[in-house]
């Protein structure tokens, strides 16, 4: 089991997952998002290859339209 901190909330997962799987778990598919892992932005092109591991700190920001 791994522990991730996502937007200051601790969440547990059975095993390491990639960013694409995390997006699915958080029901954020199709939304405009930015993800920061341990202080560094993850490019969208690397979501599938970036494996999240125990202790990672994530900030997930969802873009909101409007004006």
ABEGO torsion letter per residue (X at the ends): XBBBBBGGBBBBBABBBBAAAAAAAAGABGBBBBBBBGGBBBBAAAAAABBBBBGBBBBBBBBBBEX
